[in-house]
Amino acid sequence: MAVSLSHWFAFLSLGLSLSAAGAVPVVAWVDADYLLVADWQAVGDRLLVETARVRDALRDASRDLAALVILLTTSPKGAMA
């Protein structure tokens, strides 16, 4: 079965909707003034570090998933059909 362009767009749409849904709790739970309070500066720094780590892990996982999808959906050059 060949993968059509509409399948790729559906997959892209699913990924964007899941990432948007994942951002909702962050926006809802983190107050804008939360990181500006001096007493909470250490907690804010730790939160920023952990957020960066999660972002990097998600980026690496998505890169690996994209590479796997490309490997599984393409055929090598010179392969007999």
mmJSON file of the N, C-alpha and C atoms, coordinates in Angstrom:
{"data_MODEL":{"atom_site":{
"group_PDB":["ATOM","ATOM","ATOM","ATOM","ATOM","ATOM","ATOM","ATOM","ATOM","ATOM","ATOM","ATOM","ATOM","ATOM","ATOM","ATOM","ATOM","ATOM","ATOM","ATOM","ATOM","ATOM","ATOM","ATOM","ATOM","ATOM","ATOM","ATOM","ATOM","ATOM","ATOM","ATOM","ATOM","ATOM","ATOM","ATOM","ATOM","ATOM","ATOM","ATOM","ATOM","ATOM","ATOM","ATOM","ATOM","ATOM","ATOM","ATOM","ATOM","ATOM","ATOM","ATOM","ATOM","ATOM","ATOM","ATOM","ATOM","ATOM","ATOM","ATOM","ATOM","ATOM","ATOM","ATOM","ATOM","ATOM","ATOM","ATOM","ATOM","ATOM","ATOM","ATOM","ATOM","ATOM","ATOM","ATOM","ATOM","ATOM","ATOM","ATOM","ATOM","ATOM","ATOM","ATOM","ATOM","ATOM","ATOM","ATOM","ATOM","ATOM","ATOM","ATOM","ATOM","ATOM","ATOM","ATOM","ATOM","ATOM","ATOM","ATOM","ATOM","ATOM","ATOM","ATOM","ATOM","ATOM","ATOM","ATOM","ATOM","ATOM","ATOM","ATOM","ATOM","ATOM","ATOM","ATOM","ATOM","ATOM","ATOM","ATOM","ATOM","ATOM","ATOM","ATOM","ATOM","ATOM","ATOM","ATOM","ATOM","ATOM","ATOM","ATOM","ATOM","ATOM","ATOM","ATOM","ATOM","ATOM","ATOM","ATOM","ATOM","ATOM","ATOM","ATOM","ATOM","ATOM","ATOM","ATOM","ATOM","ATOM","ATOM","ATOM","ATOM","ATOM","ATOM","ATOM","ATOM","ATOM","ATOM","ATOM","ATOM","ATOM","ATOM","ATOM","ATOM","ATOM","ATOM","ATOM","ATOM","ATOM","ATOM","ATOM","ATOM","ATOM","ATOM","ATOM","ATOM","ATOM","ATOM","ATOM","ATOM","ATOM","ATOM","ATOM","ATOM","ATOM","ATOM","ATOM","ATOM","ATOM","ATOM","ATOM","ATOM","ATOM","ATOM","ATOM","ATOM","ATOM","ATOM","ATOM","ATOM","ATOM","ATOM","ATOM","ATOM","ATOM","ATOM","ATOM","ATOM","ATOM","ATOM","ATOM","ATOM","ATOM","ATOM","ATOM","ATOM","ATOM","ATOM","ATOM","ATOM","ATOM","ATOM","ATOM","ATOM","ATOM","ATOM","ATOM","ATOM","ATOM","ATOM","ATOM","ATOM","ATOM","ATOM","ATOM","ATOM","ATOM","ATOM","ATOM","ATOM","ATOM","ATOM"],
"id":[1,2,3,4,5,6,7,8,9,10,11,12,13,14,15,16,17,18,19,20,21,22,23,24,25,26,27,28,29,30,31,32,33,34,35,36,37,38,39,40,41,42,43,44,45,46,47,48,49,50,51,52,53,54,55,56,57,58,59,60,61,62,63,64,65,66,67,68,69,70,71,72,73,74,75,76,77,78,79,80,81,82,83,84,85,86,87,88,89,90,91,92,93,94,95,96,97,98,99,100,101,102,103,104,105,106,107,108,109,110,111,112,113,114,115,116,117,118,119,120,121,122,123,124,125,126,127,128,129,130,131,132,133,134,135,136,137,138,139,140,141,142,143,144,145,146,147,148,149,150,151,152,153,154,155,156,157,158,159,160,161,162,163,164,165,166,167,168,169,170,171,172,173,174,175,176,177,178,179,180,181,182,183,184,185,186,187,188,189,190,191,192,193,194,195,196,197,198,199,200,201,202,203,204,205,206,207,208,209,210,211,212,213,214,215,216,217,218,219,220,221,222,223,224,225,226,227,228,229,230,231,232,233,234,235,236,237,238,239,240,241,242,243],
"type_symbol":["N","C","C","N","C","C","N","C","C","N","C","C","N","C","C","N","C","C","N","C","C","N","C","C","N","C","C","N","C","C","N","C","C","N","C","C","N","C","C","N","C","C","N","C","C","N","C","C","N","C","C","N","C","C","N","C","C","N","C","C","N","C","C","N","C","C","N","C","C","N","C","C","N","C","C","N","C","C","N","C","C","N","C","C","N","C","C","N","C","C","N","C","C","N","C","C","N","C","C","N","C","C","N","C","C","N","C","C","N","C","C","N","C","C","N","C","C","N","C","C","N","C","C","N","C","C","N","C","C","N","C","C","N","C","C","N","C","C","N","C","C","N","C","C","N","C","C","N","C","C","N","C","C","N","C","C","N","C","C","N","C","C","N","C","C","N","C","C","N","C","C","N","C","C","N","C","C","N","C","C","N","C","C","N","C","C","N","C","C","N","C","C","N","C","C","N","C","C","N","C","C","N","C","C","N","C","C","N","C","C","N","C","C","N","C","C","N","C","C","N","C","C","N","C","C","N","C","C","N","C","C","N","C","C","N","C","C","N","C","C","N","C","C"],
"label_atom_id":["N","CA","C","N","CA","C","N","CA","C","N","CA","C","N","CA","C","N","CA","C","N","CA","C","N","CA","C","N","CA","C","N","CA","C","N","CA","C","N","CA","C","N","CA","C","N","CA","C","N","CA","C","N","CA","C","N","CA","C","N","CA","C","N","CA","C","N","CA","C","N","CA","C","N","CA","C","N","CA","C","N","CA","C","N","CA","C","N","CA","C","N","CA","C","N","CA","C","N","CA","C","N","CA","C","N","CA","C","N","CA","C","N","CA","C","N","CA","C","N","CA","C","N","CA","C","N","CA","C","N","CA","C","N","CA","C","N","CA","C","N","CA","C","N","CA","C","N","CA","C","N","CA","C","N","CA","C","N","CA","C","N","CA","C","N","CA","C","N","CA","C","N","CA","C","N","CA","C","N","CA","C","N","CA","C","N","CA","C","N","CA","C","N","CA","C","N","CA","C","N","CA","C","N","CA","C","N","CA","C","N","CA","C","N","CA","C","N","CA","C","N","CA","C","N","CA","C","N","CA","C","N","CA","C","N","CA","C","N","CA","C","N","CA","C","N","CA","C","N","CA","C","N","CA","C","N","CA","C","N","CA","C","N","CA","C","N","CA","C","N","CA","C","N","CA","C","N","CA","C","N","CA","C"],
"label_alt_id":[null,null,null,null,null,null,null,null,null,null,null,null,null,null,null,null,null,null,null,null,null,null,null,null,null,null,null,null,null,null,null,null,null,null,null,null,null,null,null,null,null,null,null,null,null,null,null,null,null,null,null,null,null,null,null,null,null,null,null,null,null,null,null,null,null,null,null,null,null,null,null,null,null,null,null,null,null,null,null,null,null,null,null,null,null,null,null,null,null,null,null,null,null,null,null,null,null,null,null,null,null,null,null,null,null,null,null,null,null,null,null,null,null,null,null,null,null,null,null,null,null,null,null,null,null,null,null,null,null,null,null,null,null,null,null,null,null,null,null,null,null,null,null,null,null,null,null,null,null,null,null,null,null,null,null,null,null,null,null,null,null,null,null,null,null,null,null,null,null,null,null,null,null,null,null,null,null,null,null,null,null,null,null,null,null,null,null,null,null,null,null,null,null,null,null,null,null,null,null,null,null,null,null,null,null,null,null,null,null,null,null,null,null,null,null,null,null,null,null,null,null,null,null,null,null,null,null,null,null,null,null,null,null,null,null,null,null,null,null,null,null,null,null],
"label_comp_id":["MET","MET","MET","ALA","ALA","ALA","VAL","VAL","VAL","SER","SER","SER","LEU","LEU","LEU","SER","SER","SER","HIS","HIS","HIS","TRP","TRP","TRP","PHE","PHE","PHE","ALA","ALA","ALA","PHE","PHE","PHE","LEU","LEU","LEU","SER","SER","SER","LEU","LEU","LEU","GLY","GLY","GLY","LEU","LEU","LEU","SER","SER","SER","LEU","LEU","LEU","SER","SER","SER","ALA","ALA","ALA","ALA","ALA","ALA","GLY","GLY","GLY","ALA","ALA","ALA","VAL","VAL","VAL","PRO","PRO","PRO","VAL","VAL","VAL","VAL","VAL","VAL","ALA","ALA","ALA","TRP","TRP","TRP","VAL","VAL","VAL","ASP","ASP","ASP","ALA","ALA","ALA","ASP","ASP","ASP","TYR","TYR","TYR","LEU","LEU","LEU","LEU","LEU","LEU","VAL","VAL","VAL","ALA","ALA","ALA","ASP","ASP","ASP","TRP","TRP","TRP","GLN","GLN","GLN","ALA","ALA","ALA","VAL","VAL","VAL","GLY","GLY","GLY","ASP","ASP","ASP","ARG","ARG","ARG","LEU","LEU","LEU","LEU","LEU","LEU","VAL","VAL","VAL","GLU","GLU","GLU","THR","THR","THR","ALA","ALA","ALA","ARG","ARG","ARG","VAL","VAL","VAL","ARG","ARG","ARG","ASP","ASP","ASP","ALA","ALA","ALA","LEU","LEU","LEU","ARG","ARG","ARG","ASP","ASP","ASP","ALA","ALA","ALA","SER","SER","SER","ARG","ARG","ARG","ASP","ASP","ASP","LEU","LEU","LEU","ALA","ALA","ALA","ALA","ALA","ALA","LEU","LEU","LEU","VAL","VAL","VAL","ILE","ILE","ILE","LEU","LEU","LEU","LEU","LEU","LEU","THR","THR","THR","THR","THR","THR","SER","SER","SER","PRO","PRO","PRO","LYS","LYS","LYS","GLY","GLY","GLY","ALA","ALA","ALA","MET","MET","MET","ALA","ALA","ALA"],
"label_asym_id":["A","A","A","A","A","A","A","A","A","A","A","A","A","A","A","A","A","A","A","A","A","A","A","A","A","A","A","A","A","A","A","A","A","A","A","A","A","A","A","A","A","A","A","A","A","A","A","A","A","A","A","A","A","A","A","A","A","A","A","A","A","A","A","A","A","A","A","A","A","A","A","A","A","A","A","A","A","A","A","A","A","A","A","A","A","A","A","A","A","A","A","A","A","A","A","A","A","A","A","A","A","A","A","A","A","A","A","A","A","A","A","A","A","A","A","A","A","A","A","A","A","A","A","A","A","A","A","A","A","A","A","A","A","A","A","A","A","A","A","A","A","A","A","A","A","A","A","A","A","A","A","A","A","A","A","A","A","A","A","A","A","A","A","A","A","A","A","A","A","A","A","A","A","A","A","A","A","A","A","A","A","A","A","A","A","A","A","A","A","A","A","A","A","A","A","A","A","A","A","A","A","A","A","A","A","A","A","A","A","A","A","A","A","A","A","A","A","A","A","A","A","A","A","A","A","A","A","A","A","A","A","A","A","A","A","A","A","A","A","A","A","A","A"],
"label_entity_id":["1","1","1","1","1","1","1","1","1","1","1","1","1","1","1","1","1","1","1","1","1","1","1","1","1","1","1","1","1","1","1","1","1","1","1","1","1","1","1","1","1","1","1","1","1","1","1","1","1","1","1","1","1","1","1","1","1","1","1","1","1","1","1","1","1","1","1","1","1","1","1","1","1","1","1","1","1","1","1","1","1","1","1","1","1","1","1","1","1","1","1","1","1","1","1","1","1","1","1","1","1","1","1","1","1","1","1","1","1","1","1","1","1","1","1","1","1","1","1","1","1","1","1","1","1","1","1","1","1","1","1","1","1","1","1","1","1","1","1","1","1","1","1","1","1","1","1","1","1","1","1","1","1","1","1","1","1","1","1","1","1","1","1","1","1","1","1","1","1","1","1","1","1","1","1","1","1","1","1","1","1","1","1","1","1","1","1","1","1","1","1","1","1","1","1","1","1","1","1","1","1","1","1","1","1","1","1","1","1","1","1","1","1","1","1","1","1","1","1","1","1","1","1","1","1","1","1","1","1","1","1","1","1","1","1","1","1","1","1","1","1","1","1"],
"label_seq_id":[1,1,1,2,2,2,3,3,3,4,4,4,5,5,5,6,6,6,7,7,7,8,8,8,9,9,9,10,10,10,11,11,11,12,12,12,13,13,13,14,14,14,15,15,15,16,16,16,17,17,17,18,18,18,19,19,19,20,20,20,21,21,21,22,22,22,23,23,23,24,24,24,25,25,25,26,26,26,27,27,27,28,28,28,29,29,29,30,30,30,31,31,31,32,32,32,33,33,33,34,34,34,35,35,35,36,36,36,37,37,37,38,38,38,39,39,39,40,40,40,41,41,41,42,42,42,43,43,43,44,44,44,45,45,45,46,46,46,47,47,47,48,48,48,49,49,49,50,50,50,51,51,51,52,52,52,53,53,53,54,54,54,55,55,55,56,56,56,57,57,57,58,58,58,59,59,59,60,60,60,61,61,61,62,62,62,63,63,63,64,64,64,65,65,65,66,66,66,67,67,67,68,68,68,69,69,69,70,70,70,71,71,71,72,72,72,73,73,73,74,74,74,75,75,75,76,76,76,77,77,77,78,78,78,79,79,79,80,80,80,81,81,81],
"pdbx_PDB_ins_code":[null,null,null,null,null,null,null,null,null,null,null,null,null,null,null,null,null,null,null,null,null,null,null,null,null,null,null,null,null,null,null,null,null,null,null,null,null,null,null,null,null,null,null,null,null,null,null,null,null,null,null,null,null,null,null,null,null,null,null,null,null,null,null,null,null,null,null,null,null,null,null,null,null,null,null,null,null,null,null,null,null,null,null,null,null,null,null,null,null,null,null,null,null,null,null,null,null,null,null,null,null,null,null,null,null,null,null,null,null,null,null,null,null,null,null,null,null,null,null,null,null,null,null,null,null,null,null,null,null,null,null,null,null,null,null,null,null,null,null,null,null,null,null,null,null,null,null,null,null,null,null,null,null,null,null,null,null,null,null,null,null,null,null,null,null,null,null,null,null,null,null,null,null,null,null,null,null,null,null,null,null,null,null,null,null,null,null,null,null,null,null,null,null,null,null,null,null,null,null,null,null,null,null,null,null,null,null,null,null,null,null,null,null,null,null,null,null,null,null,null,null,null,null,null,null,null,null,null,null,null,null,null,null,null,null,null,null,null,null,null,null,null,null],
"Cartn_x":[0.848,0.0,0.89,0.669,1.449,0.87,1.751,1.33,1.075,-0.143,-0.505,-0.177,-0.269,-0.01,-1.014,-2.248,-3.263,-2.924,-2.298,-1.865,-0.776,0.158,1.223,0.658,-0.301,-0.917,-1.732,-2.379,-3.123,-2.164,-1.023,-0.026,0.538,0.803,1.293,0.247,-0.99,-2.071,-2.213,-2.097,-2.169,-1.03,0.177,1.318,1.16,0.683,0.481,-0.614,-1.681,-2.764,-2.333,-1.534,-1.043,-0.074,0.78,1.703,0.953,-0.075,-0.884,-1.644,-2.165,-2.877,-1.916,-0.669,0.317,0.743,0.607,0.991,-0.074,-1.298,-2.397,-2.135,-1.748,-1.488,-0.357,0.644,1.755,1.262,0.476,-0.056,-1.02,-1.803,-2.802,-2.165,-1.097,-0.537,0.569,1.272,2.393,1.903,1.915,1.488,2.614,2.262,3.267,4.175,3.641,4.435,5.178,4.948,5.535,7.063,7.637,9.093,9.738,8.946,9.502,9.677,9.108,9.201,10.595,11.268,12.653,12.769,11.791,11.859,11.776,11.156,10.952,11.976,13.016,13.971,14.648,15.045,15.698,14.744,13.486,12.491,12.245,12.187,11.996,13.143,14.383,15.53,15.487,15.128,15.036,13.943,12.83,11.74,12.179,12.922,13.403,14.386,15.248,16.209,15.479,14.503,13.764,12.932,12.379,11.613,12.516,13.711,14.659,15.044,15.217,15.551,14.415,13.197,12.043,11.921,12.12,12.055,13.102,14.33,15.385,15.073,14.524,14.178,13.062,12.074,10.995,11.506,12.42,12.987,13.78,14.569,15.336,14.423,13.378,12.446,11.71,11.313,10.61,11.544,12.815,13.787,13.984,14.096,14.273,13.045,11.862,10.631,10.532,10.91,10.876,11.856,13.035,14.007,13.474,12.815,12.252,11.14,10.288,9.212,9.791,10.826,11.457,12.068,12.735,13.342,12.297,11.175,10.16,9.289,9.222,8.341,9.056,10.371,11.105,11.749,11.983,12.677,14.082,15.044,16.416,16.552,17.556,17.805,18.201,17.692,18.05,17.273,16.303,15.526,14.562,14.392,13.457,12.05,11.172,9.787,8.918],
"Cartn_y":[-1.183,0.0,1.242,2.09,3.319,4.368,5.12,6.181,7.435,7.941,9.113,10.392,11.485,12.785,13.099,12.648,12.902,12.17,10.994,10.289,11.075,11.638,12.429,13.666,14.328,15.502,15.126,13.963,13.508,13.239,12.632,12.363,13.669,14.634,15.931,16.644,16.581,17.205,16.564,15.253,14.552,14.985,15.089,15.515,16.93,17.819,19.2,19.304,18.545,18.61,18.015,16.95,16.37,17.316,17.995,18.934,20.144,20.588,21.699,21.288,20.066,19.578,19.417,19.053,18.935,20.276,21.326,22.657,23.301,22.816,23.413,23.359,22.21,22.214,23.147,23.281,24.178,25.62,26.01,27.367,27.587,26.565,26.705,26.729,25.97,25.821,26.815,27.319,28.223,29.66,30.367,31.757,32.621,33.696,34.558,35.195,35.554,36.186,35.182,33.915,32.867,32.906,33.093,33.073,34.402,35.432,36.741,36.956,36.101,36.241,35.798,36.616,36.337,35.057,34.765,33.564,32.285,32.378,31.206,31.122,31.932,31.968,30.61,29.947,28.641,27.613,27.643,26.731,27.063,28.332,28.748,28.318,28.455,28.015,26.515,25.782,24.317,23.936,24.667,24.402,24.663,25.739,26.042,24.985,24.5,23.458,22.172,21.785,20.558,20.695,21.869,22.099,21.976,22.486,22.373,20.913,20.163,18.737,17.97,18.249,17.578,17.96,19.248,19.696,18.975,18.86,18.184,16.703,16.069,14.655,14.444,15.318,15.208,15.454,16.412,16.678,15.471,14.86,13.681,12.511,12.324,11.226,11.444,12.676,12.94,12.78,13.159,12.963,11.474,10.685,9.249,8.603,9.062,8.535,8.874,10.094,10.487,9.638,9.38,8.541,7.12,6.601,5.26,5.193,6.204,6.233,6.282,7.08,7.16,5.815,5.172,3.876,2.818,2.843,1.814,2.058,3.276,3.576,3.731,3.633,3.746,2.409,2.196,0.983,1.35,0.46,0.772,0.854,1.604,1.713,0.356,0.058,-1.181,-2.387,-2.175,-3.3,-3.776,-5.064,-5.656,-5.431,-4.976,-4.694,-5.902],
"Cartn_z":[0.0,0.0,0.0,-0.933,-1.025,-0.072,0.506,1.414,0.59,0.684,-0.108,0.647,-0.063,0.525,1.63,1.455,2.489,3.787,3.682,4.896,5.625,4.869,5.478,6.16,5.521,6.127,7.361,7.329,8.504,9.659,9.368,10.396,10.959,10.094,10.525,11.389,10.968,11.728,13.099,13.169,14.45,15.369,14.832,15.635,16.155,15.305,15.746,16.797,16.63,17.612,18.949,18.927,20.186,20.893,20.126,20.767,21.318,20.625,21.136,22.389,22.391,23.579,24.753,24.479,25.547,26.105,25.32,25.786,26.659,26.581,27.361,28.859,29.445,30.897,31.302,30.474,30.795,30.859,29.88,29.859,31.013,31.35,32.406,33.797,34.005,35.348,35.674,34.695,34.956,34.804,35.893,35.895,35.319,34.657,34.034,35.075,36.242,37.284,38.159,37.954,38.786,38.754,37.585,37.461,37.843,38.07,38.399,39.898,40.731,42.182,42.622,43.44,43.832,44.661,45.52,46.354,45.525,44.379,43.547,42.421,42.471,41.365,41.141,42.22,42.069,41.47,41.904,41.351,39.885,39.568,38.182,37.288,37.796,37.017,36.778,37.821,37.692,36.699,36.744,35.812,34.377,34.174,32.828,32.33,33.217,32.836,32.47,33.287,33.008,31.739,31.514,30.29,29.068,29.151,28.043,27.813,28.885,28.734,28.072,28.484,27.88,26.415,26.11,24.725,23.873,24.388,23.642,23.459,24.492,24.381,23.361,23.358,22.373,20.963,20.821,19.502,19.009,19.883,19.488,19.138,19.938,19.672,18.352,18.079,16.818,15.628,15.796,14.72,14.441,15.513,15.352,14.724,15.125,14.554,13.075,12.707,11.291,10.479,11.03,10.326,10.166,11.191,11.115,10.076,10.037,9.042,7.635,7.444,6.124,5.746,6.689,6.398,6.083,6.775,6.583,5.346,4.856,3.744,2.418,2.394,1.13,0.802,-0.478,-0.891,-1.343,-1.135,-1.538,-3.049,-3.515,-4.956,-5.516,-6.674,-7.337,-6.831,-5.954,-5.439,-6.513,-6.548,-7.495,-6.98,-7.851,-7.419,-7.529],
"occupancy":[1.0,1.0,1.0,1.0,1.0,1.0,1.0,1.0,1.0,1.0,1.0,1.0,1.0,1.0,1.0,1.0,1.0,1.0,1.0,1.0,1.0,1.0,1.0,1.0,1.0,1.0,1.0,1.0,1.0,1.0,1.0,1.0,1.0,1.0,1.0,1.0,1.0,1.0,1.0,1.0,1.0,1.0,1.0,1.0,1.0,1.0,1.0,1.0,1.0,1.0,1.0,1.0,1.0,1.0,1.0,1.0,1.0,1.0,1.0,1.0,1.0,1.0,1.0,1.0,1.0,1.0,1.0,1.0,1.0,1.0,1.0,1.0,1.0,1.0,1.0,1.0,1.0,1.0,1.0,1.0,1.0,1.0,1.0,1.0,1.0,1.0,1.0,1.0,1.0,1.0,1.0,1.0,1.0,1.0,1.0,1.0,1.0,1.0,1.0,1.0,1.0,1.0,1.0,1.0,1.0,1.0,1.0,1.0,1.0,1.0,1.0,1.0,1.0,1.0,1.0,1.0,1.0,1.0,1.0,1.0,1.0,1.0,1.0,1.0,1.0,1.0,1.0,1.0,1.0,1.0,1.0,1.0,1.0,1.0,1.0,1.0,1.0,1.0,1.0,1.0,1.0,1.0,1.0,1.0,1.0,1.0,1.0,1.0,1.0,1.0,1.0,1.0,1.0,1.0,1.0,1.0,1.0,1.0,1.0,1.0,1.0,1.0,1.0,1.0,1.0,1.0,1.0,1.0,1.0,1.0,1.0,1.0,1.0,1.0,1.0,1.0,1.0,1.0,1.0,1.0,1.0,1.0,1.0,1.0,1.0,1.0,1.0,1.0,1.0,1.0,1.0,1.0,1.0,1.0,1.0,1.0,1.0,1.0,1.0,1.0,1.0,1.0,1.0,1.0,1.0,1.0,1.0,1.0,1.0,1.0,1.0,1.0,1.0,1.0,1.0,1.0,1.0,1.0,1.0,1.0,1.0,1.0,1.0,1.0,1.0,1.0,1.0,1.0,1.0,1.0,1.0,1.0,1.0,1.0,1.0,1.0,1.0,1.0,1.0,1.0,1.0,1.0,1.0],
"B_iso_or_equiv":[0.0,0.0,0.0,0.0,0.0,0.0,0.0,0.0,0.0,0.0,0.0,0.0,0.0,0.0,0.0,0.0,0.0,0.0,0.0,0.0,0.0,0.0,0.0,0.0,0.0,0.0,0.0,0.0,0.0,0.0,0.0,0.0,0.0,0.0,0.0,0.0,0.0,0.0,0.0,0.0,0.0,0.0,0.0,0.0,0.0,0.0,0.0,0.0,0.0,0.0,0.0,0.0,0.0,0.0,0.0,0.0,0.0,0.0,0.0,0.0,0.0,0.0,0.0,0.0,0.0,0.0,0.0,0.0,0.0,0.0,0.0,0.0,0.0,0.0,0.0,0.0,0.0,0.0,0.0,0.0,0.0,0.0,0.0,0.0,0.0,0.0,0.0,0.0,0.0,0.0,0.0,0.0,0.0,0.0,0.0,0.0,0.0,0.0,0.0,0.0,0.0,0.0,0.0,0.0,0.0,0.0,0.0,0.0,0.0,0.0,0.0,0.0,0.0,0.0,0.0,0.0,0.0,0.0,0.0,0.0,0.0,0.0,0.0,0.0,0.0,0.0,0.0,0.0,0.0,0.0,0.0,0.0,0.0,0.0,0.0,0.0,0.0,0.0,0.0,0.0,0.0,0.0,0.0,0.0,0.0,0.0,0.0,0.0,0.0,0.0,0.0,0.0,0.0,0.0,0.0,0.0,0.0,0.0,0.0,0.0,0.0,0.0,0.0,0.0,0.0,0.0,0.0,0.0,0.0,0.0,0.0,0.0,0.0,0.0,0.0,0.0,0.0,0.0,0.0,0.0,0.0,0.0,0.0,0.0,0.0,0.0,0.0,0.0,0.0,0.0,0.0,0.0,0.0,0.0,0.0,0.0,0.0,0.0,0.0,0.0,0.0,0.0,0.0,0.0,0.0,0.0,0.0,0.0,0.0,0.0,0.0,0.0,0.0,0.0,0.0,0.0,0.0,0.0,0.0,0.0,0.0,0.0,0.0,0.0,0.0,0.0,0.0,0.0,0.0,0.0,0.0,0.0,0.0,0.0,0.0,0.0,0.0,0.0,0.0,0.0,0.0,0.0,0.0],
"pdbx_formal_charge":[null,null,null,null,null,null,null,null,null,null,null,null,null,null,null,null,null,null,null,null,null,null,null,null,null,null,null,null,null,null,null,null,null,null,null,null,null,null,null,null,null,null,null,null,null,null,null,null,null,null,null,null,null,null,null,null,null,null,null,null,null,null,null,null,null,null,null,null,null,null,null,null,null,null,null,null,null,null,null,null,null,null,null,null,null,null,null,null,null,null,null,null,null,null,null,null,null,null,null,null,null,null,null,null,null,null,null,null,null,null,null,null,null,null,null,null,null,null,null,null,null,null,null,null,null,null,null,null,null,null,null,null,null,null,null,null,null,null,null,null,null,null,null,null,null,null,null,null,null,null,null,null,null,null,null,null,null,null,null,null,null,null,null,null,null,null,null,null,null,null,null,null,null,null,null,null,null,null,null,null,null,null,null,null,null,null,null,null,null,null,null,null,null,null,null,null,null,null,null,null,null,null,null,null,null,null,null,null,null,null,null,null,null,null,null,null,null,null,null,null,null,null,null,null,null,null,null,null,null,null,null,null,null,null,null,null,null,null,null,null,null,null,null],
"auth_seq_id":[1,1,1,2,2,2,3,3,3,4,4,4,5,5,5,6,6,6,7,7,7,8,8,8,9,9,9,10,10,10,11,11,11,12,12,12,13,13,13,14,14,14,15,15,15,16,16,16,17,17,17,18,18,18,19,19,19,20,20,20,21,21,21,22,22,22,23,23,23,24,24,24,25,25,25,26,26,26,27,27,27,28,28,28,29,29,29,30,30,30,31,31,31,32,32,32,33,33,33,34,34,34,35,35,35,36,36,36,37,37,37,38,38,38,39,39,39,40,40,40,41,41,41,42,42,42,43,43,43,44,44,44,45,45,45,46,46,46,47,47,47,48,48,48,49,49,49,50,50,50,51,51,51,52,52,52,53,53,53,54,54,54,55,55,55,56,56,56,57,57,57,58,58,58,59,59,59,60,60,60,61,61,61,62,62,62,63,63,63,64,64,64,65,65,65,66,66,66,67,67,67,68,68,68,69,69,69,70,70,70,71,71,71,72,72,72,73,73,73,74,74,74,75,75,75,76,76,76,77,77,77,78,78,78,79,79,79,80,80,80,81,81,81],
"auth_comp_id":["MET","MET","MET","ALA","ALA","ALA","VAL","VAL","VAL","SER","SER","SER","LEU","LEU","LEU","SER","SER","SER","HIS","HIS","HIS","TRP","TRP","TRP","PHE","PHE","PHE","ALA","ALA","ALA","PHE","PHE","PHE","LEU","LEU","LEU","SER","SER","SER","LEU","LEU","LEU","GLY","GLY","GLY","LEU","LEU","LEU","SER","SER","SER","LEU","LEU","LEU","SER","SER","SER","ALA","ALA","ALA","ALA","ALA","ALA","GLY","GLY","GLY","ALA","ALA","ALA","VAL","VAL","VAL","PRO","PRO","PRO","VAL","VAL","VAL","VAL","VAL","VAL","ALA","ALA","ALA","TRP","TRP","TRP","VAL","VAL","VAL","ASP","ASP","ASP","ALA","ALA","ALA","ASP","ASP","ASP","TYR","TYR","TYR","LEU","LEU","LEU","LEU","LEU","LEU","VAL","VAL","VAL","ALA","ALA","ALA","ASP","ASP","ASP","TRP","TRP","TRP","GLN","GLN","GLN","ALA","ALA","ALA","VAL","VAL","VAL","GLY","GLY","GLY","ASP","ASP","ASP","ARG","ARG","ARG","LEU","LEU","LEU","LEU","LEU","LEU","VAL","VAL","VAL","GLU","GLU","GLU","THR","THR","THR","ALA","ALA","ALA","ARG","ARG","ARG","VAL","VAL","VAL","ARG","ARG","ARG","ASP","ASP","ASP","ALA","ALA","ALA","LEU","LEU","LEU","ARG","ARG","ARG","ASP","ASP","ASP","ALA","ALA","ALA","SER","SER","SER","ARG","ARG","ARG","ASP","ASP","ASP","LEU","LEU","LEU","ALA","ALA","ALA","ALA","ALA","ALA","LEU","LEU","LEU","VAL","VAL","VAL","ILE","ILE","ILE","LEU","LEU","LEU","LEU","LEU","LEU","THR","THR","THR","THR","THR","THR","SER","SER","SER","PRO","PRO","PRO","LYS","LYS","LYS","GLY","GLY","GLY","ALA","ALA","ALA","MET","MET","MET","ALA","ALA","ALA"],
"auth_asym_id":["A","A","A","A","A","A","A","A","A","A","A","A","A","A","A","A","A","A","A","A","A","A","A","A","A","A","A","A","A","A","A","A","A","A","A","A","A","A","A","A","A","A","A","A","A","A","A","A","A","A","A","A","A","A","A","A","A","A","A","A","A","A","A","A","A","A","A","A","A","A","A","A","A","A","A","A","A","A","A","A","A","A","A","A","A","A","A","A","A","A","A","A","A","A","A","A","A","A","A","A","A","A","A","A","A","A","A","A","A","A","A","A","A","A","A","A","A","A","A","A","A","A","A","A","A","A","A","A","A","A","A","A","A","A","A","A","A","A","A","A","A","A","A","A","A","A","A","A","A","A","A","A","A","A","A","A","A","A","A","A","A","A","A","A","A","A","A","A","A","A","A","A","A","A","A","A","A","A","A","A","A","A","A","A","A","A","A","A","A","A","A","A","A","A","A","A","A","A","A","A","A","A","A","A","A","A","A","A","A","A","A","A","A","A","A","A","A","A","A","A","A","A","A","A","A","A","A","A","A","A","A","A","A","A","A","A","A","A","A","A","A","A","A"],
"auth_atom_id":["N","CA","C","N","CA","C","N","CA","C","N","CA","C","N","CA","C","N","CA","C","N","CA","C","N","CA","C","N","CA","C","N","CA","C","N","CA","C","N","CA","C","N","CA","C","N","CA","C","N","CA","C","N","CA","C","N","CA","C","N","CA","C","N","CA","C","N","CA","C","N","CA","C","N","CA","C","N","CA","C","N","CA","C","N","CA","C","N","CA","C","N","CA","C","N","CA","C","N","CA","C","N","CA","C","N","CA","C","N","CA","C","N","CA","C","N","CA","C","N","CA","C","N","CA","C","N","CA","C","N","CA","C","N","CA","C","N","CA","C","N","CA","C","N","CA","C","N","CA","C","N","CA","C","N","CA","C","N","CA","C","N","CA","C","N","CA","C","N","CA","C","N","CA","C","N","CA","C","N","CA","C","N","CA","C","N","CA","C","N","CA","C","N","CA","C","N","CA","C","N","CA","C","N","CA","C","N","CA","C","N","CA","C","N","CA","C","N","CA","C","N","CA","C","N","CA","C","N","CA","C","N","CA","C","N","CA","C","N","CA","C","N","CA","C","N","CA","C","N","CA","C","N","CA","C","N","CA","C","N","CA","C","N","CA","C","N","CA","C","N","CA","C","N","CA","C","N","CA","C","N","CA","C"],
"pdbx_PDB_model_num":[1,1,1,1,1,1,1,1,1,1,1,1,1,1,1,1,1,1,1,1,1,1,1,1,1,1,1,1,1,1,1,1,1,1,1,1,1,1,1,1,1,1,1,1,1,1,1,1,1,1,1,1,1,1,1,1,1,1,1,1,1,1,1,1,1,1,1,1,1,1,1,1,1,1,1,1,1,1,1,1,1,1,1,1,1,1,1,1,1,1,1,1,1,1,1,1,1,1,1,1,1,1,1,1,1,1,1,1,1,1,1,1,1,1,1,1,1,1,1,1,1,1,1,1,1,1,1,1,1,1,1,1,1,1,1,1,1,1,1,1,1,1,1,1,1,1,1,1,1,1,1,1,1,1,1,1,1,1,1,1,1,1,1,1,1,1,1,1,1,1,1,1,1,1,1,1,1,1,1,1,1,1,1,1,1,1,1,1,1,1,1,1,1,1,1,1,1,1,1,1,1,1,1,1,1,1,1,1,1,1,1,1,1,1,1,1,1,1,1,1,1,1,1,1,1,1,1,1,1,1,1,1,1,1,1,1,1,1,1,1,1,1,1]
}}}
